[in-house]
Amino acid sequence: MTSMFVNLPVTDLDRSKAFYEALGFRINPAFTDHNAACVVVEEDHNFFMLLLRDFFQTFTDRPIGDPSKDVLTTIGLFLDSREAVDATVAAGLGLGGREDRPASDYGFMYQRQLTDPDGNVLEFGWMDPKAAEQGPPAVADQQG
């Protein structure tokens, strides 16, 4: 099975670990040390690696962008319900995250952006299962 690791530069590893744990993820201690922490997004498949900026720099010869100044990427994570999206974003806001944009509600899809304390942008969403399977036109008759 394919696995995906998304490396995120951070300035305070302990703060970042607490933030991502508050979102409902767990830290894998086997791949965590004083320079990095492995955040399990989806067991055995998807992970964030929180890397202190100096350590992150050892992986590339190019300069590392500063996510607190410029958006480098957005990471979309879809959850099982709108309520789960709201609860996850609320937990992140409680630990120093920011919501720079209002929620987007398309009827069949609901999204909220959450910026972590270092400026990395996460977008939590929910999509109607019928729309996810058949495409948005499949739920058009349900919308006003």
Summary of the structure (lengths in Angstrom):
residues: 144
radius of gyration: 16.5
end to end distance: 41.3
largest distance: 53.0
contacts: 388
relative contact order: 0.17
helix: 30%
strand: 32%
